[in-house]
Amino acid sequence: LADTPSFVVLITGCSSGIGLTTAVTLARDPQHRFKVIATMRNLNKRDKLEETAGDTLNRTLEIKQLDVCDEKSIKVCLLLTLILSLSPVLSVNNAGVGMIGPIECQTIEEMKVVFETNFFGVVRMIKEVYPDMKKRKCGHIVVISSVMGLQGIMFNDVYTASKFAVEGFCESLIIQALKFNVYISLIEPGPVVTEFEMKAYEEAARGDYSGTDPVTAEMFTNMYLNNSKAIFNSLGQKPDDIAEHLLKVILAEVPPFRHQTNPIYTPLTALKHADPTGDLSHSHICNKILHSLICSCHPLILSHF
């Protein structure tokens, strides 16, 4: 892909955050290597993307409707893309939803919504683009995953599970995909300061946690939520950072399967594989993180791992 002079990039979840920034970054490429199809579920939210895109709009960037939870929506968008331009050879799966809090306060239906978007949304997209990539013996599928797809974090149980599912799915698929010269890359950020994240934490702060016990409610509201903002401020990356990392990945001569954007988290995820008993990645690390949260010494959380 690095030698291809021009190719189509289809990106999901472009109404804000990482998706929006990535779409505009690629559309503004000085070498004009990318034709960006920036998609979103609700086109009523396109204003910010249009404003940010500026003179790239309808030139190197087009906005289309696509709901990763709706197979018909995906098929229609891909059909229009094929008619108006070349077949997409690069698919960036960014659309996602979050969920934080005690599981006793979350319904099974709410959990299913997270999986419908974060996991099955990725599966639906890959099912549609993968066969054509195999026929052409060329393609690249990029998935915005998370370090939480490698290591669980308390009160992110369902979100983490959805990312674990994505990681396992792609880890299995890559074995056969490479036989067809189709690359799969998992981009694994840590905290990223976006409207998506901030909105999730604001909603959580207003939540009702009477459905759980007082100790758990206290841990979540007064310890986890209060300290998470400081962690984002001290360790969080910006969407621009993730877009630059993604650009490097898609232009690599041999794109990596996994790429972590924040090296401070690499020791945390590595310990999980270093100790098959799980003691390091669960008891030891969780105790250190819990202690750090209580002490509010966030920048030091990972410095001793």
Rosetta silent file (secondary structure, phi, psi, omega in degrees, C-alpha in Angstrom):
SEQUENCE: LADTPSFVVLITGCSSGIGLTTAVTLARDPQHRFKVIATMRNLNKRDKLEETAGDTLNRTLEIKQLDVCDEKSIKVCLLLTLILSLSPVLSVNNAGVGMIGPIECQTIEEMKVVFETNFFGVVRMIKEVYPDMKKRKCGHIVVISSVMGLQGIMFNDVYTASKFAVEGFCESLIIQALKFNVYISLIEPGPVVTEFEMKAYEEAARGDYSGTDPVTAEMFTNMYLNNSKAIFNSLGQKPDDIAEHLLKVILAEVPPFRHQTNPIYTPLTALKHADPTGDLSHSHICNKILHSLICSCHPLILSHF
SCORE:     score description
SCORE:     0.000 S_00000001
   1 L     0.000  -29.258 -176.421    0.000    0.000    0.000 S_00000001
   2 L   -62.411  -27.994 -177.305    2.890    2.392    0.684 S_00000001
   3 L   -91.241   -6.546 -179.802    3.740    2.444   -3.059 S_00000001
   4 L   -72.881  124.174 -174.957    0.161    3.036   -4.177 S_00000001
   5 L   -69.837  -29.642 -177.850   -0.093    6.625   -5.467 S_00000001
   6 L  -156.562  130.572  176.298   -3.784    7.059   -4.651 S_00000001
   7 E  -150.848  160.163 -176.530   -6.378    4.930   -2.873 S_00000001
   8 E   -85.194  137.349  177.156   -9.740    5.227   -1.179 S_00000001
   9 E  -121.297  116.916  178.093  -10.007    5.266    2.619 S_00000001
  10 E  -100.186  119.878 -175.612  -13.415    4.502    4.140 S_00000001
  11 E  -119.971  132.122  177.133  -13.641    5.665    7.775 S_00000001
  12 L   -97.459  156.454  175.468  -16.524    5.039   10.181 S_00000001
  13 L    67.363   52.379 -173.556  -17.569    7.266   13.090 S_00000001
  14 L  -101.705   13.867 -178.712  -16.407   10.617   11.688 S_00000001
  15 L   -74.057  -19.426 -179.825  -18.802   13.015   13.427 S_00000001
  16 L  -165.322  178.069  170.086  -16.194   13.842   16.080 S_00000001
  17 H    59.421 -138.512 -175.478  -12.986   12.788   17.814 S_00000001
  18 H   -60.748  -42.910 -178.459  -10.524   10.345   16.285 S_00000001
  19 H   -61.709  -48.578  179.163  -12.668    9.640   13.215 S_00000001
  20 H   -60.721  -49.271 -176.707  -13.139   13.295   12.311 S_00000001
  21 H   -64.440  -40.671  178.883   -9.488   14.177   12.876 S_00000001
  22 H   -64.424  -43.583 -179.939   -8.217   11.161   10.944 S_00000001
  23 H   -59.106  -46.328 -178.123  -10.493   11.895    7.995 S_00000001
  24 H   -70.435  -38.874  178.325   -9.325   15.503    7.738 S_00000001
  25 H   -58.651  -46.525 -179.746   -5.653   14.588    8.289 S_00000001
  26 H   -69.994  -37.561 -179.632   -5.709   12.127    5.381 S_00000001
  27 H   -65.628  -28.091 -179.169   -7.753   14.451    3.169 S_00000001
  28 L   -92.716   10.558  179.624   -5.149   17.192    3.665 S_00000001
  29 L   -53.697  122.913 -177.701   -2.237   14.941    2.720 S_00000001
  30 L   -58.640  -28.183 -178.991    0.201   17.168    0.749 S_00000001
  31 L   -90.267    0.848  176.833    0.901   14.331   -1.674 S_00000001
  32 L    53.234   47.334 -178.694   -2.818   13.743   -2.323 S_00000001
  33 L   -86.874  -11.062 -171.225   -2.510   10.009   -1.758 S_00000001
  34 E  -125.407  137.331  165.969   -5.954    9.565   -0.217 S_00000001
  35 E  -107.985  112.740 -171.661   -9.567    9.873   -1.287 S_00000001
  36 E   -98.454  127.001  170.557  -11.444    9.878    2.038 S_00000001
  37 E  -105.548   99.515 -177.112  -14.993    8.625    2.472 S_00000001
  38 E   -92.122  119.158 -174.499  -15.880    9.940    5.930 S_00000001
  39 E  -115.835  158.636  176.194  -19.003    8.267    7.276 S_00000001
  40 E  -154.897  156.593 -178.575  -21.282    8.720   10.258 S_00000001
  41 L   -68.197  -42.885 -175.108  -24.528    7.243   11.498 S_00000001
  42 L  -118.448  108.573 -177.861  -26.398   10.557   11.686 S_00000001
  43 H   -68.099  -11.797  175.364  -25.710   13.070    8.927 S_00000001
  44 H   -68.221  -12.805  179.724  -27.312   15.794   11.057 S_00000001
  45 H  -101.621   21.581 -174.648  -24.018   15.789   12.961 S_00000001
  46 L   -83.558  -12.110 -172.663  -21.904   16.557    9.883 S_00000001
  47 H   -55.520  -46.440 -177.189  -21.495   20.308   10.543 S_00000001
  48 H   -64.235  -39.789  178.540  -18.296   20.046   12.570 S_00000001
  49 H   -66.147  -42.570  179.209  -16.674   17.762    9.999 S_00000001
  50 H   -61.273  -43.607  179.870  -17.669   20.049    7.142 S_00000001
  51 H   -64.506  -43.775 -178.293  -16.234   23.059    8.935 S_00000001
  52 H   -70.483  -34.967 -178.340  -12.991   21.285    9.810 S_00000001
  53 H   -66.078  -32.422  177.774  -12.603   19.769    6.338 S_00000001
  54 H    58.206 -129.674 -174.726  -12.624   23.222    4.714 S_00000001
  55 H   -77.061   -1.556  175.020  -11.587   23.189    1.065 S_00000001
  56 H   -80.538  -17.166 -176.764  -11.007   19.431    1.073 S_00000001
  57 E   -60.293  130.052 -179.309  -14.783   18.872    1.243 S_00000001
  58 L    63.891   14.461  172.900  -16.099   17.203   -1.922 S_00000001
  59 L  -117.858  -77.217  175.571  -12.569   17.128   -3.298 S_00000001
  60 L  -100.635   -0.085  179.240  -10.410   14.733   -1.290 S_00000001
  61 E  -138.787  127.185  174.889  -13.118   14.166    1.346 S_00000001
  62 E  -122.516  144.743 -179.608  -16.721   13.094    0.905 S_00000001
  63 E  -107.529  129.449  179.817  -19.259   12.584    3.678 S_00000001
  64 E  -136.047  157.208  178.477  -21.663    9.658    3.553 S_00000001
  65 E   -83.704  133.532  175.131  -24.173    8.020    5.864 S_00000001
  66 L  -157.091  124.755  176.400  -23.198    4.654    7.345 S_00000001
  67 L  -111.326  113.882 -176.180  -24.496    2.916   10.454 S_00000001
  68 L   -66.397  -11.433  177.556  -22.248    0.008   11.471 S_00000001
  69 L   -92.917    3.004 -175.732  -25.239   -1.583   13.225 S_00000001
  70 L  -128.911  107.425 -177.187  -27.235   -1.697    9.964 S_00000001
  71 H   -60.724  -37.950  179.677  -26.084   -4.098    7.236 S_00000001
  72 H   -63.418  -41.677  178.789  -28.238   -2.389    4.598 S_00000001
  73 H   -60.511  -41.530  179.824  -26.678    0.976    5.450 S_00000001
  74 H   -64.647  -46.569 -178.606  -23.193   -0.503    5.017 S_00000001
  75 H   -61.911  -42.763 -179.630  -24.051   -2.110    1.672 S_00000001
  76 H   -63.402  -45.137 -179.541  -25.590    1.102    0.296 S_00000001
  77 H   -62.762  -44.003  179.767  -22.594    3.197    1.321 S_00000001
  78 H   -66.786  -36.743  177.784  -20.130    0.748   -0.210 S_00000001
  79 H   -62.958  -45.665  177.804  -22.173    0.529   -3.418 S_00000001
  80 H   -62.736  -37.560  178.974  -22.150    4.323   -3.781 S_00000001
  81 H   -64.271  -41.034  179.812  -18.430    4.347   -3.099 S_00000001
  82 H   -66.761  -36.546 -178.563  -17.839    1.770   -5.833 S_00000001
  83 H   -71.393  -43.326 -173.360  -19.943    3.738   -8.326 S_00000001
  84 H   -83.354  -20.727 -175.729  -18.383    7.140   -7.618 S_00000001
  85 L  -152.396 -155.982  177.907  -14.782    6.050   -7.220 S_00000001
  86 L   -82.099  163.655  174.826  -12.488    3.065   -6.854 S_00000001
  87 L   -65.601  134.790 -179.099  -13.170    0.110   -4.622 S_00000001
  88 L   -60.412  130.405  176.013  -11.966    0.898   -1.091 S_00000001
  89 L  -108.691   -3.166  178.203   -8.610   -0.705   -0.394 S_00000001
  90 E  -139.578  119.431 -178.724   -8.335    0.715    3.098 S_00000001
  91 E  -115.340  121.318  179.293  -11.080    0.460    5.699 S_00000001
  92 E  -107.134  111.803 -177.654  -10.703    2.298    9.016 S_00000001
  93 E   -94.686  100.920 -174.662  -13.101    0.989   11.653 S_00000001
  94 L  -115.100  -26.025 -175.327  -13.419    3.748   14.223 S_00000001
  95 L   -55.344  134.573  179.901  -17.102    3.890   15.207 S_00000001
  96 L  -166.578  162.896  176.003  -17.636    2.951   18.837 S_00000001
  97 L  -130.722  156.358 -178.388  -19.536    3.583   22.038 S_00000001
  98 L  -111.133  166.164  173.827  -18.392    3.534   25.653 S_00000001
  99 L  -159.673  123.642  176.556  -19.752    2.224   28.941 S_00000001
 100 L  -131.664  153.966  177.437  -18.363    2.670   32.424 S_00000001
 101 L   130.720  172.157  177.876  -19.722    1.883   35.864 S_00000001
 102 L   -65.784  137.555 -175.659  -20.652   -0.998   38.185 S_00000001
 103 H   -66.217  -24.908  178.423  -22.178   -3.888   36.248 S_00000001
 104 H   -63.775  -20.764 -177.432  -25.071   -4.138   38.713 S_00000001
 105 H   -99.152    8.070 -179.465  -26.234   -0.760   37.394 S_00000001
 106 L  -118.816  134.948  179.470  -26.092   -1.759   33.725 S_00000001
 107 L   -84.881  159.038  176.725  -28.763   -3.734   31.920 S_00000001
 108 H   -61.610  -36.730  179.453  -28.052   -6.591   29.559 S_00000001
 109 H   -63.682  -39.829  176.909  -29.710   -4.574   26.791 S_00000001
 110 H   -64.747  -38.308  178.254  -27.305   -1.690   27.377 S_00000001
 111 H   -65.584  -38.908  179.438  -24.401   -4.110   27.238 S_00000001
 112 H   -63.080  -35.442  178.517  -25.690   -5.534   23.950 S_00000001
 113 H   -60.789  -42.005  179.070  -25.686   -2.023   22.440 S_00000001
 114 H   -61.344  -45.812 -179.498  -21.970   -1.734   23.213 S_00000001
 115 H   -69.754  -34.976  178.983  -21.230   -5.059   21.530 S_00000001
 116 H   -58.823  -38.841 -179.252  -23.497   -4.294   18.564 S_00000001
 117 H   -86.849  -54.872 -171.017  -21.364   -1.254   17.762 S_00000001
 118 H   -71.205  -36.082 -179.357  -17.884   -2.047   19.042 S_00000001
 119 L  -103.711  -62.092 -176.480  -17.689   -5.700   18.025 S_00000001
 120 H   -66.138  -26.518  174.829  -20.411   -6.631   15.569 S_00000001
 121 H   -61.778  -42.898  176.994  -20.048   -3.239   13.875 S_00000001
 122 H   -65.559  -43.802 -179.304  -16.437   -4.123   13.059 S_00000001
 123 H   -61.967  -43.316  179.571  -17.445   -7.634   11.958 S_00000001
 124 H   -60.448  -45.124 -179.408  -20.165   -6.273    9.651 S_00000001
 125 H   -62.632  -45.995 -178.006  -17.736   -3.861    8.005 S_00000001
 126 H   -65.596  -39.051  178.227  -15.044   -6.492    7.511 S_00000001
 127 H   -58.457  -31.732 -178.102  -17.553   -8.993    6.090 S_00000001
 128 H   -83.687  -37.850 -175.643  -18.430   -6.450    3.394 S_00000001
 129 H   -91.379  -26.110 -172.758  -14.954   -5.204    2.404 S_00000001
 130 H   -64.123  -45.309 -178.860  -12.889   -8.360    2.943 S_00000001
 131 H   -58.065  -41.055 -179.664  -14.158  -10.522    0.033 S_00000001
 132 H   -68.151  -38.300  177.092  -13.337   -7.819   -2.538 S_00000001
 133 H   -61.711  -40.212  179.774   -9.900   -7.282   -1.003 S_00000001
 134 H   -64.870  -40.048  179.233   -9.220  -11.016   -1.290 S_00000001
 135 H   -62.099  -40.290 -178.353  -10.233  -11.008   -4.961 S_00000001
 136 H   -84.453   -6.187 -177.396   -7.863   -8.142   -5.711 S_00000001
 137 L    54.590   40.217 -179.261   -5.125   -9.639   -3.510 S_00000001
 138 L  -164.095  134.583  177.121   -4.702   -6.203   -1.946 S_00000001
 139 E   166.657  163.142  179.003   -6.189   -4.372    1.022 S_00000001
 140 E  -146.852  122.296  177.469   -5.718   -3.014    4.494 S_00000001
 141 E  -108.890  120.929  179.426   -8.224   -3.151    7.356 S_00000001
 142 E  -112.118  133.170  179.754   -7.487   -0.830   10.277 S_00000001
 143 E  -122.745  125.102  173.400   -9.374   -1.132   13.566 S_00000001
 144 E   -78.923  100.575  179.745   -9.264    1.483   16.319 S_00000001
 145 L   -97.214 -135.365 -178.232   -8.998   -0.823   19.301 S_00000001
 146 L  -171.779  156.361  172.037   -7.621    0.106   22.737 S_00000001
 147 H   -62.561  -20.206  176.308   -5.066   -0.964   25.321 S_00000001
 148 H   -75.387   -2.462  169.801   -8.199   -2.161   27.110 S_00000001
 149 H   -84.816   -6.119  179.381   -8.406   -4.812   24.418 S_00000001
 150 L  -116.009  -30.851 -176.838   -5.262   -6.248   26.004 S_00000001
 151 L  -140.405  124.789 -179.873   -5.652   -5.443   29.698 S_00000001
 152 L   -70.878  145.962  177.437   -8.856   -5.048   31.671 S_00000001
 153 L  -125.827  137.020 -175.810   -9.461   -1.905   33.728 S_00000001
 154 L   -59.359  144.899 -179.600  -11.944   -1.752   36.604 S_00000001
 155 L    68.324   10.062  172.872  -15.396   -0.305   35.903 S_00000001
 156 L  -119.241   30.419 -169.780  -14.806   -0.708   32.154 S_00000001
 157 H   -53.394  -52.934 -174.662  -15.925   -4.337   32.175 S_00000001
 158 H   -74.660  -42.775  177.664  -18.277   -4.372   29.178 S_00000001
 159 H   -59.957  -45.786  178.770  -16.323   -1.887   27.052 S_00000001
 160 H   -60.838  -42.288  179.774  -13.134   -3.866   27.702 S_00000001
 161 H   -60.777  -38.861  179.606  -14.904   -7.111   26.820 S_00000001
 162 H   -66.521  -35.279  179.016  -16.008   -5.645   23.476 S_00000001
 163 H   -75.229  -35.651  174.033  -12.423   -4.644   22.680 S_00000001
 164 H   -60.402  -40.693 -179.854  -11.114   -8.060   23.748 S_00000001
 165 H   -62.745  -42.964  178.394  -13.605   -9.570   21.306 S_00000001
 166 H   -61.839  -44.666 -178.896  -12.335   -7.351   18.483 S_00000001
 167 H   -62.444  -45.042  179.886   -8.728   -8.254   19.255 S_00000001
 168 H   -65.240  -40.259  178.663   -9.465  -11.988   19.270 S_00000001
 169 H   -60.922  -49.234 -177.473  -11.486  -11.770   16.064 S_00000001
 170 H   -70.333  -34.851  178.713   -8.749   -9.903   14.204 S_00000001
 171 H   -63.805  -33.651  177.438   -5.983  -12.069   15.657 S_00000001
 172 H   -77.061  -40.578 -175.612   -7.722  -15.100   14.198 S_00000001
 173 H   -70.618  -32.762 -175.117   -8.552  -13.479   10.857 S_00000001
 174 H   -59.504  -29.927 -177.158   -5.051  -12.126   10.158 S_00000001
 175 H   -60.920  -44.914  179.454   -3.703  -15.657    9.662 S_00000001
 176 H   -83.336  -31.012 -176.360   -5.805  -16.231    6.547 S_00000001
 177 H   -62.063  -39.812 -178.282   -5.901  -12.583    5.429 S_00000001
 178 H   -64.163  -23.643  176.145   -2.149  -12.400    4.852 S_00000001
 179 H   -64.287  -22.917 -179.472   -2.470  -15.276    2.373 S_00000001
 180 H  -106.871   14.713 -178.433   -4.393  -12.819    0.181 S_00000001
 181 L    61.825   33.073  176.274   -2.027   -9.889    0.788 S_00000001
 182 E  -107.501  122.688 -179.173   -4.640   -8.250    3.014 S_00000001
 183 E   -95.633  147.958  173.193   -3.241   -6.547    6.097 S_00000001
 184 E  -126.585  131.143  179.552   -5.068   -5.993    9.391 S_00000001
 185 E  -129.113  128.243  174.896   -3.825   -3.419   11.900 S_00000001
 186 E   -99.749  116.817  175.255   -5.109   -2.831   15.420 S_00000001
 187 E   -91.723  123.264 -171.802   -4.432    0.707   16.659 S_00000001
 188 E  -120.105   85.030  177.189   -4.365    0.575   20.470 S_00000001
 189 L   -77.033  161.358  166.584   -4.519    3.999   22.158 S_00000001
 190 L   -92.354 -138.916  177.853   -4.603    4.606   25.881 S_00000001
 191 L   -63.809  133.942  175.963   -6.633    7.594   27.150 S_00000001
 192 E  -128.274  126.707 -177.285   -7.604   10.002   24.354 S_00000001
 193 L   -81.623  102.945  178.944   -9.173   13.364   25.192 S_00000001
 194 L  -136.351  168.340  175.190  -12.256   13.595   22.984 S_00000001
 195 H   -61.694  -35.135  178.969  -15.862   14.748   23.264 S_00000001
 196 H   -56.817  -49.314 -178.137  -16.778   11.035   23.268 S_00000001
 197 H   -68.915  -47.304 -176.635  -14.757   10.406   26.427 S_00000001
 198 H   -62.443  -39.510  178.940  -15.720   13.603   28.229 S_00000001
 199 H   -64.331  -40.357 -179.806  -19.420   13.057   27.546 S_00000001
 200 H   -61.755  -41.840 -178.617  -19.198    9.504   28.894 S_00000001
 201 H   -73.250  -34.912  177.000  -17.634   10.687   32.151 S_00000001
 202 H   -64.760  -42.767  178.929  -20.088   13.574   32.536 S_00000001
 203 H   -66.170  -38.422  179.725  -23.018   11.196   32.128 S_00000001
 204 H   -64.945  -36.321 -179.449  -21.454    8.742   34.570 S_00000001
 205 H   -65.087  -25.430 -179.526  -21.050   11.480   37.178 S_00000001
 206 L   -95.777    3.195 -173.240  -24.820   12.078   37.038 S_00000001
 207 L   -72.938  163.142  177.538  -25.698    8.380   37.169 S_00000001
 208 L  -101.466  116.608 -176.660  -27.764    6.523   39.746 S_00000001
 209 L  -115.606   28.502  177.672  -25.700    3.858   41.511 S_00000001
 210 L   -70.227  -14.002 -179.139  -28.228    2.826   44.122 S_00000001
 211 L   -77.197   -8.321  178.214  -28.347   -0.568   42.416 S_00000001
 212 L  -116.338  177.428 -178.584  -24.977   -1.528   43.819 S_00000001
 213 L   -77.636  158.938 -176.633  -23.541   -1.671   47.318 S_00000001
 214 H   -59.467  -36.358 -178.587  -22.210    1.488   49.038 S_00000001
 215 H   -65.628  -45.137  179.505  -18.561    0.390   48.902 S_00000001
 216 H   -65.966  -42.811  178.799  -18.643   -0.170   45.128 S_00000001
 217 H   -60.510  -40.181  178.639  -20.565    3.077   44.546 S_00000001
 218 H   -65.421  -43.566  178.805  -17.976    4.928   46.608 S_00000001
 219 H   -59.807  -41.066 -176.266  -15.094    3.345   44.683 S_00000001
 220 H   -74.821  -51.145 -173.380  -16.629    4.343   41.368 S_00000001
 221 H   -76.430  -45.750 -173.870  -17.870    7.866   42.063 S_00000001
 222 H   -92.571  -17.069 -179.735  -15.332    9.224   44.530 S_00000001
 223 H  -111.548  -57.983 -176.599  -12.248    7.334   43.471 S_00000001
 224 H   -65.851  -55.553 -176.074  -12.514    6.183   39.850 S_00000001
 225 H   -64.435  -45.262 -177.777  -14.433    9.114   38.353 S_00000001
 226 H   -62.309  -36.234 -176.884  -12.679   11.844   40.314 S_00000001
 227 H   -89.661  -19.146 -179.805   -9.240   10.574   39.415 S_00000001
 228 H   -62.587  -38.181  179.647   -9.965    9.607   35.815 S_00000001
 229 H   -61.177  -40.625  178.939  -10.084   13.251   34.762 S_00000001
 230 H   -67.235  -35.972  178.054   -6.596   13.799   36.174 S_00000001
 231 H   -64.574  -42.950  178.685   -5.341   10.687   34.368 S_00000001
 232 H   -63.145  -40.583 -178.702   -6.728   11.973   31.074 S_00000001
 233 H   -67.493  -34.306 -175.635   -5.137   15.369   31.648 S_00000001
 234 H   -92.562  -33.531 -175.624   -1.719   13.927   32.487 S_00000001
 235 H  -114.056  -11.476 -173.584   -1.521   10.840   30.240 S_00000001
 236 L   -69.696  144.792  173.787   -4.165   11.465   27.592 S_00000001
 237 E   -98.599  168.304  177.081   -3.354   11.927   23.917 S_00000001
 238 L  -101.002  157.718  177.476   -5.193   14.120   21.435 S_00000001
 239 H   -55.082  -32.958  178.142   -7.036   12.824   18.343 S_00000001
 240 H   -60.174  -38.014  178.816   -4.319   14.454   16.215 S_00000001
 241 H   -62.378  -44.378 -178.777   -1.750   12.154   17.848 S_00000001
 242 H   -66.301  -39.159  179.006   -3.781    9.062   16.977 S_00000001
 243 H   -61.897  -39.818  179.307   -4.291   10.271   13.401 S_00000001
 244 H   -67.625  -39.569  176.721   -0.532   10.670   12.945 S_00000001
 245 H   -63.838  -41.827  179.987    0.104    7.183   14.301 S_00000001
 246 H   -63.025  -41.060  179.195   -2.544    5.775   11.975 S_00000001
 247 H   -59.128  -43.299  179.051   -0.953    7.544    9.005 S_00000001
 248 H   -63.455  -39.038 -178.677    2.404    5.914    9.776 S_00000001
 249 H   -65.576  -45.728 -175.686    0.763    2.501   10.047 S_00000001
 250 H   -74.938  -18.415  177.999   -1.060    2.670    6.708 S_00000001
 251 H   -95.357   -3.444  179.343    2.032    3.952    4.909 S_00000001
 252 L   -65.839  143.343  179.653    4.314    1.266    6.333 S_00000001
 253 L   -61.215  -40.560  172.729    5.770   -1.116    3.747 S_00000001
 254 L  -125.527   96.376 -176.759    4.616   -3.978    5.953 S_00000001
 255 L   -58.748  135.825  179.549    1.837   -2.648    8.224 S_00000001
 256 L   -72.126  152.827  176.010    2.054   -3.968   11.802 S_00000001
 257 L   -72.934  -42.722  177.727   -0.726   -6.090   13.240 S_00000001
 258 E  -121.572  142.992  177.247   -0.657   -4.186   16.537 S_00000001
 259 E  -146.343  112.802  176.666    0.419   -0.615   17.175 S_00000001
 260 E   -89.610  133.911 -174.806    0.210    1.101   20.573 S_00000001
 261 L   -89.073  -18.181 -177.727    0.136    4.890   20.368 S_00000001
 262 L  -123.314  102.616 -173.952    1.203    5.615   23.945 S_00000001
 263 H   -61.971  -16.488 -179.636    4.453    3.829   24.982 S_00000001
 264 H   -65.898  -20.839 -178.825    3.769    4.410   28.667 S_00000001
 265 H   -93.476   -8.212 -177.450    1.198    1.601   28.516 S_00000001
 266 H   -59.114  -45.060  177.825    3.444   -0.958   26.818 S_00000001
 267 H   -60.382  -35.915 -179.674    4.871   -2.391   30.096 S_00000001
 268 H   -61.816  -47.232 -178.269    1.336   -2.777   31.471 S_00000001
 269 H   -74.818  -30.213 -178.749    0.162   -4.860   28.530 S_00000001
 270 H   -68.225  -35.238 -177.900    3.449   -6.774   28.259 S_00000001
 271 H   -61.697  -28.050 -179.670    3.258   -8.085   31.833 S_00000001
 272 H   -62.484  -37.806 -178.826    0.085   -9.970   31.000 S_00000001
 273 H   -86.292  -18.358 -178.977    1.981  -12.164   28.561 S_00000001
 274 H   -77.629  -23.720 -176.644    5.079  -12.372   30.761 S_00000001
 275 L  -127.051  101.815 -177.382    3.209  -14.113   33.596 S_00000001
 276 L   -65.896  -15.253  179.256    0.830  -16.954   32.609 S_00000001
 277 L   -77.618  -21.856 -178.779   -0.613  -17.098   36.149 S_00000001
 278 L    86.957   -2.950 -177.440   -2.109  -13.618   35.805 S_00000001
 279 L   -62.539  -42.641 -177.561   -0.760  -12.489   39.167 S_00000001
 280 H   -66.615  -46.088 -173.698    1.305   -9.642   37.731 S_00000001
 281 H   -79.610  -12.581  179.904   -1.370   -8.255   35.451 S_00000001
 282 H  -114.194  -70.272 -175.613   -4.178   -8.528   37.987 S_00000001
 283 H   -64.657  -55.502 -175.070   -3.198   -8.533   41.661 S_00000001
 284 H   -64.583  -51.538 -176.167    0.112   -6.658   41.510 S_00000001
 285 H   -68.153  -43.673 -178.631   -0.784   -4.105   38.844 S_00000001
 286 H   -62.700  -37.413  177.624   -4.316   -3.492   40.061 S_00000001
 287 H   -64.935  -39.988  178.809   -3.055   -2.856   43.576 S_00000001
 288 H   -66.160  -42.751  179.451   -0.528   -0.351   42.258 S_00000001
 289 H   -64.831  -43.755  179.215   -3.148    1.417   40.144 S_00000001
 290 H   -60.512  -43.739  178.202   -5.599    1.466   43.036 S_00000001
 291 H   -63.111  -41.256 -179.211   -2.915    2.914   45.313 S_00000001
 292 H   -66.054  -37.729  178.342   -1.983    5.491   42.683 S_00000001
 293 H   -63.407  -43.242 -179.415   -5.613    6.514   42.264 S_00000001
 294 H   -64.584  -39.848 -177.826   -5.980    7.026   45.985 S_00000001
 295 H   -83.251   -9.632 -176.574   -2.736    9.009   46.132 S_00000001
 296 L    58.828   32.646  179.910   -3.570   10.871   42.901 S_00000001
 297 L  -101.396   59.110 -170.615   -0.020   10.193   41.666 S_00000001
 298 H   -58.202  -44.474 -177.121   -1.155    9.441   38.117 S_00000001
 299 H   -63.347  -15.268 -176.899    2.018   10.129   36.131 S_00000001
 300 H   -98.124   -0.119 -172.908    3.801    7.532   38.281 S_00000001
 301 L   -53.664  -44.559 -173.466    1.253    4.777   37.824 S_00000001
 302 L  -103.646    1.852 -172.574    3.283    2.876   35.259 S_00000001
 303 L   -72.800  -15.801 -176.917    6.765    4.049   36.081 S_00000001
 304 L  -105.245    3.693 -176.268    7.516    1.126   38.394 S_00000001
 305 L   -84.420    0.000    0.000    6.253   -1.706   36.140 S_00000001
